[in-house]
């Protein structure tokens, strides 16, 4: 778990460093470093993580023993594919109140991967990864209001810290989740005691 946590912290730290460096040194003109930009390096890596997650979950479903765990692998693969399609198409930018649509997808993915990992050594890692992804969504939804309520400018340093925390926790969550899913997909299938 330590290696996965270190990878997640490193990913989040890189997002924070590049976001704040771009803000301070280049006034957000280097779009590849601006994590609020849809084609920034962190968004591209997150998009790649969604694609890798879909593949890992499909492999897990293919290799898994029949039952609830295999169904959970399939659901996770499908939800990763939906997130990947959205990340590439940016569809959510055209949907009013998109967090209302996005939250159940993330919750469904979280539930599916928790079922996949249940009773296995990677279970704690999966829960930590899902918690980071949920934290990212909460920061995204509540963060701008919190920054305004504190009287901070949406163009100031505090807002950029909010952006970096949101994007960093998201990328850290994806990195941690991919590591857990890779371990789970590579491990021998366990008989599902809930097989039906």
C-alpha positions in Angstrom: 0.0 0.0 0.0 2.9 2.3 0.7 4.1 2.3 -2.9 0.7 3.1 -4.2 0.2 5.9 -1.7 3.6 7.3 -2.6 2.7 7.2 -6.3 -0.6 9.0 -5.6 1.1 11.6 -3.4 3.8 12.1 -6.1 1.1 12.6 -8.8 -0.9 15.1 -6.6 2.3 16.9 -5.8 3.3 17.2 -9.4 -0.1 18.7 -10.2 0.2 21.2 -7.4 3.7 22.1 -8.3 3.0 22.6 -12.0 -0.2 24.5 -11.4 1.3 26.9 -8.9 4.5 27.3 -11.0 2.4 28.2 -14.0 0.3 30.7 -12.0 3.3 32.4 -10.4 5.8 32.3 -13.2 3.7 32.5 -16.3 0.3 33.8 -15.2 -1.5 30.5 -16.4 -0.2 31.1 -20.0 1.4 27.6 -20.3 -1.9 25.7 -20.9 -0.2 22.3 -20.6 0.7 23.1 -17.0 -2.7 24.8 -16.1 -4.6 21.9 -14.6 -7.9 23.8 -14.9 -7.4 23.6 -18.7 -9.1 20.6 -20.3 -6.0 19.5 -22.2 -3.5 20.0 -19.5 -1.0 17.3 -18.8 -2.9 16.2 -15.7 -6.2 15.9 -17.6 -4.4 13.9 -20.3 -2.9 11.5 -17.7 -6.3 11.2 -16.0 -7.9 10.4 -19.4 -5.3 7.8 -20.0 -6.0 6.4 -16.5 -9.6 6.0 -17.4 -8.8 4.1 -20.5 -6.3 1.9 -18.6 -9.0 1.3 -15.9 -11.5 0.2 -18.5 -8.9 -2.3 -20.0 -7.9 -3.6 -16.5 -11.5 -4.1 -15.5 -12.3 -5.9 -18.8 -9.3 -8.2 -18.2 -10.5 -8.8 -14.6 -13.9 -9.7 -15.8 -12.6 -12.0 -18.5 -10.3 -13.9 -16.0 -12.6 -13.8 -13.0 -14.7 -16.6 -11.6 -18.4 -16.4 -12.4 -20.5 -14.5 -9.9 -20.9 -11.1 -8.2 -17.2 -10.2 -8.5 -17.2 -10.8 -12.3 -20.3 -8.7 -12.7 -18.7 -5.9 -10.6 -15.6 -6.1 -12.9 -17.9 -5.7 -15.9 -19.8 -2.7 -14.4 -16.5 -1.1 -13.5 -15.2 -1.6 -17.1 -18.4 0.0 -18.5 -18.3 3.0 -16.1 -14.6 3.6 -16.8 -15.5 3.6 -20.5 -18.3 6.1 -19.9 -15.9 8.4 -18.0 -13.3 8.0 -20.7 -15.8 8.9 -23.4 -16.8 12.0 -21.4 -13.2 13.0 -20.8 -12.4 12.8 -24.5 -15.6 14.5 -25.7 -16.0 17.0 -22.8 -19.7 16.2 -22.9 -20.1 17.2 -19.2 -19.3 20.8 -20.1 -22.6 21.0 -22.1 -24.7 19.4 -19.3 -26.2 21.8 -16.8 -25.6 20.7 -13.2 -23.2 17.9 -14.5 -22.1 16.9 -11.0 -25.6 15.5 -10.5 -25.0 13.2 -13.4 -21.3 12.6 -12.7 -21.6 11.8 -9.0 -23.7 8.6 -9.5 -21.2 7.4 -12.2 -18.3 7.9 -9.8 -20.3 6.3 -6.9 -21.3 3.3 -9.1 -17.6 2.9 -10.2 -16.6 3.2 -6.5 -19.2 0.5 -5.5 -18.1 -1.8 -8.3 -14.4 -1.7 -7.5 -15.1 -2.1 -3.8 -17.0 -5.3 -4.6 -14.1 -6.4 -6.8 -11.7 -5.9 -4.0 -13.8 -7.1 -1.1 -11.9 -9.5 1.1 -8.6 -9.1 -0.8 -5.4 -7.3 0.2 -6.0 -4.4 -2.2 -9.4 -3.6 -0.6 -7.9 -0.8 1.6 -6.1 0.7 -1.4 -9.4 0.7 -3.4 -11.3 2.5 -0.6 -8.5 5.1 -0.3 -8.5 5.7 -4.0 -12.3 6.1 -4.1 -12.1 8.5 -1.2 -9.6 10.7 -3.1 -11.8 10.7 -6.1 -14.8 11.7 -4.0 -12.7 14.4 -2.3 -11.8 15.8 -5.7 -15.5 16.0 -6.7 -16.4 17.7 -3.4 -13.6 20.3 -3.8 -14.8 20.9 -7.4 -18.4 21.5 -6.3 -17.8 23.3 -3.0 -14.4 24.9 -3.6 -15.4 28.0 -5.6 -18.1 28.9 -3.1 -15.7 28.4 -0.2 -13.1 30.6 -1.9 -15.7 33.4 -2.5 -17.1 33.1 1.1 -13.6 33.6 2.5 -13.3 36.8 0.4 -10.6 35.4 -1.8 -10.4 36.3 -5.5 -11.0 33.6 -8.1 -8.0 35.0 -9.8 -5.7 34.8 -6.8 -3.3 32.3 -5.2 -5.9 30.7 -2.9 -8.1 29.8 -5.9 -5.1 28.3 -7.6 -4.4 26.2 -4.5 -8.1 25.0 -4.7 -7.6 24.1 -8.4 -4.4 22.2 -7.6 -6.0 20.3 -4.7 -9.0 19.3 -6.8 -6.9 18.2 -9.8 -4.2 16.7 -7.6 -6.6 14.6 -5.5 -8.3 13.4 -8.7 -5.1 12.3 -10.4 -3.8 10.8 -7.2 -7.1 8.8 -6.9 -6.8 7.5 -10.4 -3.2 6.5 -9.9 -3.9 4.7 -6.7 -7.0 3.0 -8.2 -5.1 1.8 -11.2 -2.4 0.3 -9.1 -5.0 -1.6 -7.0 -6.9 -2.8 -10.1 -3.6 -4.0 -11.7 -2.9 -6.0 -8.6 -6.4 -7.4 -8.5 -6.5 -8.2 -12.2 -3.2 -10.0 -12.0 -4.1 -12.1 -9.0 -5.7 -15.5 -9.4 -9.5 -15.4 -9.5 -11.1 -16.2 -6.2 -14.2 -18.2 -6.0 -17.1 -15.9 -5.4 -19.1 -17.1 -2.4 -22.1 -15.1 -3.7 -22.0 -16.8 -7.2 -25.4 -17.1 -8.7 
